[in-house]
Amino acid sequence: MLLGAAKTLSLIFSVVLITSAFSQALCPVDDVMVRGRVDHAPRNTRVRVQLMYSRDIPGESGDVTFEDGRFSIPVEFLTQIRRPVVGGMLGKCGRSPKTVIVTLVDQDHEYDRITLDFAKDFKMTGSSGYIVRSEVVLDGSR
């Protein structure tokens, strides 16, 4: 009797683990591509991209140093809306940023900041990618 219960419990545990592994991949990872240039670039600066969600909740970010005043920054984000319940199941997809903040910074100074509306300022490129509609221009003389 005890051996049968252990086998049943082991089978249930295995099914939960397998289901959890597959359900984590149900929601895709999308990416946002921000391209642009920096005018009057100070030395040792970099461009930072910060994804912001509803209620001003910060999300994924990325930064890059640039060459010849041009930059291109991809930032990936998970489209899962809420945390998985029961071993990864029941999570909903469709999460996307509300705004994208692009800043020109060095270690202790912010030179310029542009806030982009995700719905208006980005267009979809394929099934999981978004690109800024027009080039972002940051000014380092500020």
N, C-alpha and C positions, 0 to 999 in steps of 0.2 A: 504494500500500500504506500509506504513512504517513498519507495523507488519510483512508483508511478507518478506521484505528486511532484517529485523532483524533476522527472522527465518533462512533465507538462509545464512546470515553471520554467525550465530551461528553454523549451520551445517558445513560450510566450516572450521570454526575454530576448531570444534571437530575432523574433519577428519585430519586436519594438526597435531593436538596434538597426535592423535592415531598413525598416520604414523610416526611421529617423535619418539615416544616411541619405536616402533618396529624397526625402521631403525637403531637406536643406537646399537642394538644388532646384526646387520648384520655381522660385522667383529669380529672374535674371539679374545679372550685374550690368548696368548701363554705364556709359561714360560721357562726360562733358569735355569738349575740346574748346579751349579759349586761345585765340591767336591774336597777335597784335604787335605793337611797337612801342618803344619808349623814346620820347624826345627829351633832349638835354639830360641824358642819363648820368647821375652821379656815380662815382666809383664804388665798387663793392655793394651794389644794390641787387635785389632780386625781386621777381614778381611772384606774388602769392595769390592763389585762388582758393576761396573758402565757400563751400556750399552751405546755404542756410535753408532750413525747413520751416514749417509753420510754427508760430509762436516764437520766432527768432531763435530756434534751436540750431546751434552750429553742427555741421556734419563733416563730411570728408573734406580734405584740403590737399593742396600740393603747391610746391614752389619750385622755381627754376632761376638760375642765373641766365643771362641772355647774351647773345653775341650780335654785334653790329646793330644793336637796338631792336632786334626782333625776338619774339618769344612765341612758344607754342606749349601749352600745358594741358595734358589729359588728366582728368580726375574721374576715377571710377566710383560708383555708388550702388549699393544694394537696393533693389526696388521693393523689398519686403516692408509692408506697412507696420505690422505689429509683430511682437515677439511670438515665436512658435509656442504652441501649447501641446502637451502630451507628446513628448519626444520629437518635437520639430513639426508636428502636423498643425494644420489649421491657421497657418500664417497667411496673410493676404498680400498680394502684390499690387503695385501701382504707385509706390512712393517715388516722388521726385522733388527736387529742390524748389523752393519758391523764389529765391534770389541767389545770385552768384556775385560775390564781392571780390574784386580784383584790386590789389594794392601793390604799390611800389615801395619797398622798404629796405632799410639796412638794419643793423643790429638794434639800434635804439631810436630810429626816426622813420615816420611814415611820410613819404613825399607826395603821394597822390593815391586817391581811392575812387573807384567807379563801382556802382551797384547796378547790376543787370537784372531785369525781370526775366525769370526763366521762361515763362510762357510766351513772352513777346520778343525777347532778344535772342532766342535760340531756335534752330530748326533741326528736325530729325534727319539723320543720315543713316539709312538702313534701319534695321530692327532694334538696335540697342545703343545707338550713338546720337549725340546732339552736338552741334557746332554753333558757335556764336554767328549771328547773321552778318554782322559787319565787324571789321577789325577794331579792336580795343586800342585806344591811344592813351598812354599815360605820360604825364609831364613831370620830369624830375627837377624842374626849376622852382617848384613850390616849397 
